[in-house]
């Protein structure tokens, strides 16, 4: 694993990291389980939903920008 990380440029590593961000469905499942079981109050649940939505929507635009710059 470390060999793979060190063989790529920092730019490629950043692209891989940004590509892995939008995993919102897993966060939604755990947030909902926490809310149903009474572990998360409604205020924290609402904040988690907001963060999950933002981290699912923003990375594709970042990737589009990186690939646009790379292709030019």
Secondary structure, 3 states (H helix, E strand, C coil): CHHHHHHCCHHHHHHHHHHCCCCHHHHHHHHHHHHHCCCCCHHHHHHHHHHHHHHHHHHHHHHHHHHHHHHC
